[in-house]
């Protein structure tokens, strides 16, 4: 299925076509702004984002990306279960 880009007003008009709209951003990002009715299933929590960001600057980008990927995979699995 190809990726199709549509305007924001068209997307908002079509929200009812979906069973659920999942916002995978952190809790604070979701609280700041979201699509109407979107549920928040963060791939990384605010605290995890802070930890990964700190590791990125203090240890290495590679180590932080590995840690972030592992955390995201665990969080996604938990949401699905």
C-alpha positions in Angstrom: 0.0 0.0 0.0 1.6 3.3 -1.0 2.0 6.2 1.4 -0.5 9.0 0.5 -0.1 12.5 1.8 -3.3 14.4 2.5 -4.0 17.9 4.0 -4.6 18.2 7.7 -8.2 19.3 7.2 -8.8 16.1 5.1 -7.2 14.0 7.8 -9.4 15.5 10.5 -12.5 14.9 8.4 -11.6 11.2 8.0 -10.8 10.4 11.6 -14.1 8.6 12.0 -13.0 6.0 9.4 -10.5 4.6 11.9 -11.1 2.2 14.8 -8.4 4.0 16.8 -5.9 6.8 16.3 -2.7 6.0 18.2 -0.3 8.8 19.2 3.1 7.2 19.8 4.7 10.3 21.2 5.6 10.7 24.9 3.1 11.7 27.5 4.1 15.3 27.6 4.0 15.7 23.8 0.5 14.1 23.7 -0.7 16.4 26.5 0.6 19.4 24.6 -1.4 18.6 21.4 -3.1 15.7 19.7 -5.7 14.7 17.2 -9.2 14.5 18.7 -9.8 11.1 20.4 -6.2 9.9 19.9 -5.0 7.4 22.5 -1.5 7.8 23.8 0.7 4.6 23.5 4.2 6.2 23.8 7.1 4.4 22.2 9.2 6.1 24.8 8.0 7.7 28.0 9.2 11.2 29.1 11.7 9.6 31.5 13.0 7.1 28.9 13.5 10.0 26.4 15.5 11.9 29.0 17.7 8.9 29.7 18.3 8.2 26.1 19.0 11.8 25.4 21.5 12.0 28.2 23.2 8.8 27.0 23.4 10.3 23.5 25.3 13.3 24.7 27.4 11.8 27.5 28.2 8.3 26.1 27.6 7.9 22.3 24.8 8.3 19.8 25.1 4.7 18.8 24.7 3.4 22.4 21.7 5.7 22.9 20.0 4.5 19.7 20.5 0.9 20.8 19.0 1.6 24.2 16.2 3.6 22.7 15.3 0.9 20.2 15.3 -1.8 22.9 13.0 0.4 25.1 10.7 1.2 22.3 10.4 -2.5 21.3 9.5 -3.4 24.9 7.0 -0.6 25.2 5.3 -1.4 21.9 5.0 -5.1 22.9 3.5 -4.1 26.2 0.9 -1.8 24.4 0.0 -4.7 22.1 -0.4 -7.2 24.9 
